[in-house]
Amino acid sequence: RGEVVASTRTGREGTYVITELVAGEYTLAAGAPAYRPAALPVSVQAARETRQDIELAGGAVLRGVVRATGGRPVEDARVTLLDAAGNVVHT
């Protein structure tokens, strides 16, 4: 893991530009709501423009019903999703 060197947001067409980089090896990471995050290595060359597309796979959906004993649906229950390490992913 390294430090964040730069970040930006994509435009309407999904395009992005990160300028004023030093040549070197980086990890390009992208994420958006409803998509799985992705990361891949990218080599930036001095005095050249490097093009690197990255594809985000559609996220899965977890759906269910919270019920009380007896099967009655519970309104306004808080549902929280944790990862394997116990970190809150979504609430």
MDAnalysis code that builds the backbone (N, CA, C; Angstrom):
import MDAnalysis as mda
import numpy as np

u = mda.Universe.empty(273, n_residues=91, atom_resindex=np.repeat(np.arange(91), 3), trajectory=True)
u.add_TopologyAttr("name", ["N", "CA", "C"] * 91)
u.add_TopologyAttr("resid", np.arange(1, 92))
u.add_TopologyAttr("resname", ["ARG", "GLY", "GLU", "VAL", "VAL", "ALA", "SER", "THR", "ARG", "THR", "GLY", "ARG", "GLU", "GLY", "THR", "TYR", "VAL", "ILE", "THR", "GLU", "LEU", "VAL", "ALA", "GLY", "GLU", "TYR", "THR", "LEU", "ALA", "ALA", "GLY", "ALA", "PRO", "ALA", "TYR", "ARG", "PRO", "ALA", "ALA", "LEU", "PRO", "VAL", "SER", "VAL", "GLN", "ALA", "ALA", "ARG", "GLU", "THR", "ARG", "GLN", "ASP", "ILE", "GLU", "LEU", "ALA", "GLY", "GLY", "ALA", "VAL", "LEU", "ARG", "GLY", "VAL", "VAL", "ARG", "ALA", "THR", "GLY", "GLY", "ARG", "PRO", "VAL", "GLU", "ASP", "ALA", "ARG", "VAL", "THR", "LEU", "LEU", "ASP", "ALA", "ALA", "GLY", "ASN", "VAL", "VAL", "HIS", "THR"])
u.atoms.positions = np.array([
    [0.847, -1.182, 0.000],
    [0.000, 0.000, 0.000],
    [0.883, 1.233, 0.000],
    [0.458, 2.231, -0.749],
    [1.220, 3.469, -0.821],
    [0.352, 4.648, -0.461],
    [0.899, 5.816, -0.660],
    [0.132, 7.017, -0.353],
    [-0.607, 7.493, -1.600],
    [-1.707, 8.193, -1.405],
    [-2.477, 8.750, -2.518],
    [-1.680, 9.906, -3.094],
    [-1.332, 9.808, -4.373],
    [-0.539, 10.831, -5.052],
    [-1.453, 11.888, -5.653],
    [-2.581, 11.451, -6.203],
    [-3.536, 12.375, -6.828],
    [-4.884, 11.685, -6.909],
    [-5.932, 12.474, -6.986],
    [-7.263, 11.915, -7.206],
    [-8.087, 12.922, -7.985],
    [-9.088, 12.431, -8.658],
    [-9.978, 13.269, -9.451],
    [-11.298, 12.541, -9.589],
    [-12.251, 13.165, -10.230],
    [-13.550, 12.537, -10.507],
    [-13.748, 12.469, -12.012],
    [-14.465, 11.468, -12.446],
    [-14.740, 11.331, -13.870],
    [-15.835, 12.298, -14.302],
    [-15.829, 12.605, -15.600],
    [-16.875, 13.434, -16.187],
    [-18.054, 12.574, -16.614],
    [-18.989, 13.174, -17.311],
    [-20.215, 12.481, -17.740],
    [-19.935, 11.236, -18.565],
    [-18.876, 11.278, -19.355],
    [-18.540, 10.162, -20.237],
    [-17.565, 9.175, -19.589],
    [-17.296, 9.354, -18.296],
    [-16.397, 8.456, -17.590],
    [-14.926, 8.796, -17.749],
    [-14.629, 9.899, -18.424],
    [-13.232, 10.264, -18.659],
    [-12.623, 10.942, -17.439],
    [-11.317, 10.795, -17.316],
    [-10.586, 11.435, -16.229],
    [-9.234, 11.897, -16.759],
    [-8.640, 12.877, -16.094],
    [-7.294, 13.352, -16.406],
    [-6.600, 13.659, -15.084],
    [-5.395, 13.146, -14.936],
    [-4.553, 13.483, -13.788],
    [-3.267, 14.063, -14.367],
    [-2.962, 15.293, -14.021],
    [-1.816, 15.984, -14.616],
    [-0.674, 16.149, -13.618],
    [0.446, 16.591, -14.145],
    [1.635, 16.932, -13.353],
    [2.148, 15.768, -12.509],
    [2.200, 14.602, -13.122],
    [2.731, 13.421, -12.441],
    [4.218, 13.261, -12.724],
    [4.923, 12.694, -11.796],
    [6.315, 12.304, -11.985],
    [6.300, 10.908, -12.612],
    [7.191, 10.660, -13.568],
    [7.273, 9.342, -14.190],
    [7.495, 8.284, -13.115],
    [6.874, 7.123, -13.302],
    [7.053, 6.056, -12.331],
    [5.948, 5.030, -12.391],
    [5.997, 4.112, -11.454],
    [5.014, 3.038, -11.343],
    [3.965, 3.425, -10.302],
    [2.701, 3.263, -10.666],
    [1.596, 3.644, -9.789],
    [0.551, 2.538, -9.774],
    [-0.382, 2.648, -8.862],
    [-1.590, 1.832, -8.873],
    [-2.751, 2.772, -9.135],
    [-3.514, 2.478, -10.168],
    [-4.705, 3.259, -10.506],
    [-5.907, 2.557, -9.884],
    [-6.648, 3.258, -9.071],
    [-7.817, 2.680, -8.406],
    [-9.041, 3.522, -8.724],
    [-10.173, 2.861, -8.907],
    [-11.422, 3.570, -9.187],
    [-12.557, 2.872, -8.458],
    [-13.533, 3.648, -8.070],
    [-14.710, 3.107, -7.414],
    [-15.873, 4.062, -7.579],
    [-17.061, 3.533, -7.577],
    [-18.276, 4.339, -7.703],
    [-19.414, 3.580, -7.036],
    [-20.427, 4.311, -6.552],
    [-21.572, 3.639, -5.936],
    [-22.175, 2.606, -6.888],
    [-22.544, 1.464, -6.382],
    [-23.181, 0.361, -7.104],
    [-22.215, -0.404, -8.003],
    [-20.908, -0.156, -7.890],
    [-19.902, -0.894, -8.650],
    [-18.833, -1.409, -7.703],
    [-18.227, -2.538, -8.071],
    [-17.097, -3.048, -7.295],
    [-15.881, -2.198, -7.601],
    [-15.105, -1.806, -6.597],
    [-13.887, -1.039, -6.870],
    [-12.883, -1.901, -7.637],
    [-12.013, -1.238, -8.384],
    [-10.986, -1.938, -9.158],
    [-9.673, -1.191, -9.026],
    [-8.572, -1.910, -9.173],
    [-7.241, -1.300, -9.131],
    [-6.335, -2.081, -10.067],
    [-5.410, -1.379, -10.704],
    [-4.446, -2.025, -11.579],
    [-3.171, -1.204, -11.649],
    [-2.040, -1.864, -11.955],
    [-0.779, -1.133, -12.046],
    [-0.723, -0.316, -13.333],
    [-0.076, 0.832, -13.273],
    [0.105, 1.668, -14.465],
    [1.502, 2.277, -14.411],
    [2.158, 2.293, -15.558],
    [3.499, 2.862, -15.678],
    [3.386, 4.187, -16.420],
    [3.753, 5.281, -15.756],
    [3.696, 6.619, -16.359],
    [5.097, 6.973, -16.841],
    [5.201, 7.324, -18.115],
    [6.493, 7.654, -18.717],
    [6.698, 9.158, -18.737],
    [7.950, 9.581, -18.625],
    [8.293, 11.011, -18.607],
    [7.916, 11.672, -19.927],
    [7.372, 12.885, -19.839],
    [7.048, 13.733, -20.991],
    [6.145, 13.049, -22.013],
    [5.309, 12.120, -21.582],
    [4.369, 11.439, -22.473],
    [3.013, 11.350, -21.804],
    [2.000, 11.247, -22.637],
    [0.661, 11.007, -22.098],
    [0.432, 9.503, -22.057],
    [0.017, 9.016, -20.932],
    [-0.295, 7.597, -20.764],
    [-1.803, 7.460, -20.698],
    [-2.349, 6.527, -21.459],
    [-3.794, 6.279, -21.418],
    [-4.023, 4.943, -20.724],
    [-4.893, 4.950, -19.731],
    [-5.224, 3.713, -19.038],
    [-6.701, 3.713, -18.694],
    [-7.448, 2.821, -19.333],
    [-8.857, 2.651, -19.000],
    [-8.952, 1.659, -17.845],
    [-10.026, 1.747, -17.106],
    [-10.256, 0.821, -15.992],
    [-11.738, 0.467, -15.994],
    [-12.037, -0.796, -15.815],
    [-13.418, -1.259, -15.880],
    [-13.929, -1.620, -14.495],
    [-15.102, -1.113, -14.168],
    [-15.754, -1.434, -12.897],
    [-16.886, -2.420, -13.171],
    [-16.889, -3.519, -12.462],
    [-17.962, -4.499, -12.598],
    [-19.145, -4.062, -11.745],
    [-20.335, -4.301, -12.255],
    [-21.538, -3.973, -11.495],
    [-21.554, -4.726, -10.180],
    [-21.963, -4.054, -9.163],
    [-21.992, -4.658, -7.839],
    [-23.158, -5.620, -7.686],
    [-23.020, -6.524, -6.772],
    [-24.093, -7.457, -6.458],
    [-25.120, -6.756, -5.579],
    [-26.248, -7.352, -5.447],
    [-27.326, -6.796, -4.621],
    [-27.639, -7.799, -3.518],
    [-27.734, -7.309, -2.317],
    [-28.134, -8.126, -1.176],
    [-29.496, -7.610, -0.738],
    [-30.489, -8.470, -0.753],
    [-31.850, -8.041, -0.456],
    [-32.493, -9.028, 0.501],
    [-33.332, -8.550, 1.377],
    [-34.013, -9.435, 2.304],
    [-35.082, -8.695, 3.082],
    [-35.686, -9.364, 4.017],
    [-36.733, -8.795, 4.867],
    [-36.342, -9.058, 6.318],
    [-36.443, -8.045, 7.163],
    [-36.221, -8.214, 8.600],
    [-37.577, -8.537, 9.214],
    [-37.633, -9.659, 9.922],
    [-38.904, -10.096, 10.504],
    [-38.751, -10.335, 12.001],
    [-39.806, -10.072, 12.715],
    [-39.872, -10.381, 14.146],
    [-40.280, -11.843, 14.302],
    [-40.132, -12.351, 15.509],
    [-40.609, -13.696, 15.791],
    [-42.077, -13.761, 15.410],
    [-42.467, -14.784, 14.710],
    [-43.845, -14.893, 14.246],
    [-43.983, -14.457, 12.795],
    [-42.918, -13.886, 12.208],
    [-42.934, -13.557, 10.789],
    [-43.378, -12.161, 10.413],
    [-43.737, -11.326, 11.396],
    [-44.192, -9.966, 11.076],
    [-43.003, -9.121, 10.630],
    [-43.098, -8.392, 9.483],
    [-42.018, -7.514, 9.028],
    [-41.757, -6.409, 10.051],
    [-40.480, -6.070, 10.256],
    [-40.088, -5.025, 11.200],
    [-39.775, -3.759, 10.416],
    [-40.551, -2.712, 10.672],
    [-40.334, -1.429, 10.008],
    [-39.215, -0.656, 10.701],
    [-38.422, 0.058, 9.925],
    [-37.386, 0.979, 10.406],
    [-36.248, 0.278, 11.164],
    [-36.000, -0.999, 10.861],
    [-34.865, -1.705, 11.471],
    [-33.577, -1.248, 10.786],
    [-32.505, -1.095, 11.542],
    [-31.202, -0.737, 10.951],
    [-30.535, -2.025, 10.480],
    [-30.107, -2.026, 9.232],
    [-29.413, -3.167, 8.642],
    [-28.004, -2.710, 8.297],
    [-26.992, -3.406, 8.789],
    [-25.595, -3.022, 8.578],
    [-24.843, -4.194, 7.969],
    [-24.007, -3.909, 6.975],
    [-23.190, -4.926, 6.324],
    [-21.739, -4.737, 6.752],
    [-21.116, -5.816, 7.243],
    [-19.720, -5.789, 7.689],
    [-18.879, -6.665, 6.766],
    [-17.615, -6.288, 6.569],
    [-16.715, -7.150, 5.809],
    [-16.146, -8.230, 6.725],
    [-15.287, -9.095, 6.190],
    [-14.748, -10.220, 6.955],
    [-13.939, -9.775, 8.171],
    [-13.388, -8.550, 8.116],
    [-12.603, -8.031, 9.241],
    [-13.470, -7.323, 10.274],
    [-14.772, -7.246, 10.019],
    [-15.672, -6.591, 10.962],
    [-15.843, -5.108, 10.733],
    [-15.343, -4.594, 9.605],
    [-15.497, -3.173, 9.280],
    [-16.848, -2.924, 8.634],
    [-17.480, -1.814, 8.973],
    [-18.769, -1.466, 8.386],
    [-18.563, -1.123, 6.917],
    [-19.286, -1.813, 6.040],
    [-19.230, -1.566, 4.606],
    [-20.372, -0.655, 4.199],
    [-21.545, -0.882, 4.764],
    [-22.725, -0.087, 4.425],
    [-23.702, -0.176, 5.580],
    [-24.396, 0.916, 5.838],
    [-25.412, 0.895, 6.882],
    [-26.635, 1.664, 6.433],
])
